[in-house]
Amino acid sequence: MEVFKKISFWFFPFLAIVFWITKETLFAVFLGLVLGFTLQNLARFLSIKTNFSYYFFVFLLYLFIFLFIGFLFYFLFKVVTNEFPSFISHLNEILKNYNFKIEKEEAFKKLDIFNIFQSYFPNIFYFLYSLFGNFISLILIFIISLYIAFSSNLEREVFSYIKSEEKKEEIFNLWFRIKRKLAFWILGQIILMFSIGIAVYFVYGLLFNLPYKFLVSLTAGVLETVPILGPVVSTLIAVFIAVIEKPEAIFPLILSFFIIQQLENHFLVPLVMKRTVQLNPILVILSLLIFGKLFGFWGVISVLPILVIFTEIFNYYFKEKNEIK
């Protein structure tokens, strides 16, 4: 008995240490599972609706993902090579006008190249190591999701190990709900990101003819995943550029961004997200901050699907079951 107590006492700390060491891999596996089951669910839904082959839609969805990633990289390439350097250069000119300029010759004299290289070399090595690790994680996500998406009978095999028919039905129903809500939530987020990005591009870039339209619209689309703070930050970035480039457009621009957000909140969100769970905005922000601090990039990417899953489990066990009773 004492042996079991000692084992149980050390088990959870040991588990925590193992989790911490392998957290990037575990998050990659989790995201692979989420992506695989989401695509499986969407492919099955489309197959039933259209009477086309399930595997045809799996292939089509993966083709869409690759095209989307390609488009995103092209978009990022445009931002990084054209707009971002131009923005930094422009910002530097503004700082010079406000006497923030540092004399290049004087600054160069104070530089100790050897010490700088010596101090930054470990950081460069760590950056390259992280980049390689993230690349491996992305490959792992793709392999796991591909395996799950093409294994349409995987769930039946897993559920066959549960002997109790009542328990099997309950877990299967919950699993089906989680998969469905997660699929619609991810699809909804993508639609919202694209909608806001395109709307901001049209209003900011075409209507007001302000510079860095790719940079601002991409930022607005990505920040759409962060409730409350995301739209505020993207609006502030747009206003900051308008102050520099076209001060007379500040108030019309703020009004336009406000109208975009109101249309999104009152029409687009209810329409797109009606089939999925509604996440508490404060909970989302806190979770993003905590997971970002503890687990870095992969924590931020994983936290929202985790919240969707736990919210659905909570709704099923603590709300709906109590209502039935």
C-alpha positions in Angstrom: 0.0 0.0 0.0 2.9 2.4 0.9 4.5 1.6 -2.5 1.3 2.7 -4.3 1.0 5.9 -2.3 4.6 6.8 -3.2 4.0 6.0 -6.9 0.8 8.1 -6.9 2.6 10.9 -5.1 5.4 11.1 -7.7 3.2 10.3 -10.7 1.6 13.7 -11.4 4.9 15.7 -11.0 6.5 13.2 -13.3 3.6 13.6 -15.8 3.9 17.4 -15.6 7.7 17.2 -16.3 7.1 14.9 -19.3 4.4 17.2 -20.6 6.6 20.2 -20.3 9.5 18.6 -22.1 7.3 17.3 -24.9 4.7 20.1 -25.0 5.4 21.2 -28.6 5.0 17.6 -29.9 1.9 17.1 -27.8 0.3 20.3 -29.1 1.2 19.3 -32.7 -0.5 15.9 -32.1 -3.5 17.6 -30.7 -3.8 20.0 -33.6 -3.3 17.1 -36.1 -6.2 15.3 -34.4 -8.4 18.5 -34.5 -7.6 19.1 -38.1 -8.0 15.5 -39.1 -11.4 15.0 -37.4 -12.6 18.4 -38.6 -11.8 17.6 -42.2 -13.4 14.1 -41.7 -16.6 15.7 -40.4 -16.8 18.3 -43.2 -16.0 15.7 -45.9 -18.7 13.4 -44.5 -21.2 16.3 -44.3 -20.5 17.3 -47.9 -20.6 13.7 -49.1 -24.1 13.2 -47.6 -25.4 16.5 -49.0 -24.1 15.9 -52.6 -23.9 12.1 -52.9 -20.3 12.4 -54.0 -17.5 10.2 -52.7 -16.2 10.9 -49.2 -12.6 10.6 -50.3 -13.2 13.1 -53.1 -14.1 15.8 -50.6 -11.2 14.9 -48.4 -8.9 15.4 -51.4 -10.8 18.7 -52.3 -10.5 20.0 -48.7 -6.7 19.3 -48.6 -6.3 20.9 -52.0 -8.2 24.0 -50.6 -5.8 24.0 -47.5 -2.7 23.9 -49.7 -4.1 26.7 -51.9 -5.0 28.7 -48.8 -1.5 28.3 -47.4 0.0 29.2 -50.8 -2.2 32.3 -50.9 -1.3 33.2 -47.3 2.5 32.9 -48.0 2.1 35.0 -51.1 0.2 37.6 -49.0 2.9 37.5 -46.4 5.6 37.8 -49.0 4.0 40.9 -50.4 3.8 42.4 -46.9 7.4 41.4 -45.9 9.1 42.4 -49.2 7.1 45.5 -50.1 4.9 47.1 -47.5 6.7 46.3 -44.2 10.1 47.7 -45.2 8.4 50.7 -46.7 6.4 51.2 -43.5 9.6 51.0 -41.3 11.4 53.4 -43.6 8.6 55.8 -43.5 8.5 55.5 -39.7 12.2 56.2 -39.5 11.7 59.4 -41.6 9.1 60.6 -39.1 11.3 59.9 -36.1 14.1 61.8 -37.8 11.8 64.8 -38.1 11.2 64.7 -34.4 14.9 64.6 -33.6 15.1 60.9 -32.7 17.9 60.4 -35.2 21.2 58.8 -34.0 24.3 59.7 -35.9 25.4 56.6 -37.8 29.1 57.3 -37.5 29.0 57.9 -33.8 26.9 54.8 -33.3 29.1 52.6 -35.5 32.2 53.7 -33.5 30.6 52.5 -30.3 29.8 49.1 -31.7 31.9 46.1 -30.7 31.2 43.7 -33.5 32.9 40.7 -31.9 31.0 41.1 -28.6 27.7 41.6 -30.5 28.3 38.4 -32.5 29.3 36.5 -29.4 26.2 37.6 -27.5 23.7 37.0 -30.3 25.2 33.8 -31.8 23.4 31.5 -29.2 20.1 33.4 -30.0 20.6 32.8 -33.7 21.3 29.1 -33.0 18.2 28.9 -30.8 16.1 30.6 -33.5 17.2 28.1 -36.2 16.6 25.2 -33.8 13.1 26.6 -33.1 12.4 27.1 -36.8 13.4 23.5 -37.5 11.3 22.2 -34.6 8.3 24.1 -35.8 8.8 22.8 -39.3 8.8 19.2 -37.9 5.7 20.0 -35.9 3.9 21.2 -39.0 4.8 17.9 -40.9 3.6 15.9 -37.9 0.2 17.8 -37.9 -0.2 17.1 -41.6 0.7 13.4 -41.3 -1.7 12.8 -38.4 -4.5 14.8 -39.9 -4.1 13.0 -43.3 -4.2 9.6 -41.5 -7.3 10.4 -39.6 -9.1 12.0 -42.6 -8.5 8.9 -44.7 -9.4 6.5 -41.9 -13.2 6.8 -42.0 -13.7 3.7 -39.8 -11.2 4.8 -37.1 -13.9 5.9 -34.6 -15.8 2.6 -34.9 -12.6 0.7 -34.1 -11.9 2.9 -31.0 -15.5 2.7 -29.7 -15.6 -1.0 -30.2 -13.4 -1.3 -27.1 -16.2 0.1 -24.9 -18.2 -2.8 -23.7 -21.2 -1.0 -22.1 -23.7 -0.1 -24.8 -25.2 2.7 -22.7 -21.8 4.3 -22.0 -20.7 3.8 -25.6 -23.8 5.6 -26.9 -23.3 8.5 -24.4 -19.6 9.0 -25.3 -20.3 8.6 -29.0 -23.1 11.3 -28.9 -20.8 13.7 -27.0 -17.9 12.9 -29.4 -20.2 13.6 -32.4 -21.3 16.9 -30.9 -17.7 18.0 -30.2 -16.6 17.1 -33.7 -19.5 18.9 -35.3 -19.1 22.0 -33.2 -15.4 22.1 -33.7 -15.7 21.8 -37.5 -18.3 24.6 -37.7 -16.3 26.7 -35.3 -13.1 26.5 -37.3 -15.0 27.0 -40.6 -16.8 30.0 -38.9 -13.4 31.5 -37.8 -12.0 31.2 -41.3 -15.1 32.9 -42.8 -14.9 35.7 -40.3 -11.2 36.3 -40.8 -11.6 36.4 -44.6 -14.7 38.6 -44.4 -13.0 41.2 -42.1 -9.8 41.1 -44.0 -11.6 41.8 -47.3 -13.8 44.4 -45.8 -10.8 46.3 -44.3 -8.9 46.0 -47.6 -11.8 47.5 -49.5 -12.5 50.3 -47.0 -9.0 51.1 -45.9 -7.1 50.5 -49.2 -9.7 51.3 -51.9 -12.1 53.7 -50.4 -9.6 55.8 -48.4 -6.7 55.0 -50.6 -4.3 54.7 -47.7 -0.9 52.8 -48.0 0.1 49.4 -46.5 -3.4 48.0 -47.3 -2.1 44.4 -47.4 -0.4 44.8 -44.0 -3.4 46.4 -42.3 -6.0 44.0 -43.8 -3.9 40.9 -43.0 -3.5 42.2 -39.4 -7.2 42.8 -39.1 -8.1 39.4 -40.4 -5.7 37.5 -38.1 -6.6 39.6 -35.0 -10.3 38.8 -35.6 -9.7 35.6 -33.6 -9.0 37.7 -30.5 -12.4 39.2 -29.3 -12.6 42.9 -28.2 -8.9 43.5 -28.3 -8.3 42.3 -31.9 -10.6 44.8 -33.6 -9.4 47.6 -31.3 -5.7 47.0 -32.1 -6.3 46.7 -35.9 -8.3 50.0 -35.8 -5.5 51.7 -33.9 -3.0 50.6 -36.5 -5.1 51.9 -39.3 -5.7 55.2 -37.5 -2.0 55.6 -36.7 -1.2 55.3 -40.4 -4.0 57.7 -41.3 -2.6 60.3 -38.8 0.7 60.2 -40.7 -0.6 59.9 -44.3 -4.1 61.5 -44.5 -5.3 63.2 -41.2 -8.6 64.3 -42.8 -9.6 60.6 -43.2 -9.2 59.8 -39.4 -12.8 60.2 -38.3 -14.4 58.7 -41.5 -12.0 55.8 -41.1 -12.9 55.2 -37.4 -16.6 55.4 -38.4 -16.1 52.9 -41.2 -14.2 50.4 -38.9 -17.0 50.8 -36.3 -19.7 50.0 -39.0 -17.7 46.9 -40.1 -17.6 45.7 -36.5 -21.3 46.3 -35.9 -22.3 44.5 -39.1 -20.0 41.6 -38.1 -21.4 41.4 -34.5 -25.1 41.7 -35.4 -25.3 39.9 -38.8 -22.2 37.9 -39.7 -21.4 36.3 -36.4 -25.0 35.1 -35.6 -25.3 33.8 -39.2 -21.9 32.0 -39.3 -21.5 30.8 -35.7 -25.1 29.7 -35.1 -24.1 26.0 -35.4 -21.2 26.2 -32.9 -20.5 27.2 -29.3 -20.2 30.8 -28.3 -17.0 31.4 -26.3 -16.8 34.0 -23.5 -14.7 36.9 -24.8 -12.9 37.4 -21.4 -12.2 33.7 -21.1 -10.7 33.7 -24.6 -8.4 36.7 -23.9 -7.3 35.3 -20.5 -6.7 31.8 -22.1 -4.6 33.3 -25.0 -2.5 35.3 -22.5 -1.9 32.4 -20.1 -1.3 29.7 -22.8 0.9 32.2 -24.7 3.0 32.9 -21.6 3.3 29.2 -20.6 3.5 27.4 -23.9 4.4 30.0 -26.6 3.3 29.9 -30.2 1.8 26.4 -30.1 -0.1 27.2 -27.0 -1.8 30.2 -28.6 -2.7 28.1 -31.7 -4.1 25.3 -29.6 -6.0 27.2 -26.9 -9.2 28.1 -28.8 -9.9 24.5 -30.0 -9.3 23.4 -26.4 -11.8 26.0 -25.2 -14.4 24.8 -27.7 -14.0 21.2 -26.6 -14.3 21.9 -22.9 -17.2 24.3 -23.4 -19.1 21.6 -25.3 -18.3 19.0 -22.6 -19.5 21.5 -19.9 -22.7 22.3 -21.8 -23.4 18.6 -22.2 -22.8 17.4 -18.7 -23.6 20.4 -16.5 -26.4 22.1 -18.4 -28.3 19.8 -20.7 -28.2 16.8 -18.4 -29.4 18.8 -15.4 -32.2 20.2 -17.5 -33.3 16.7 -18.5 -33.3 15.7 -14.8 
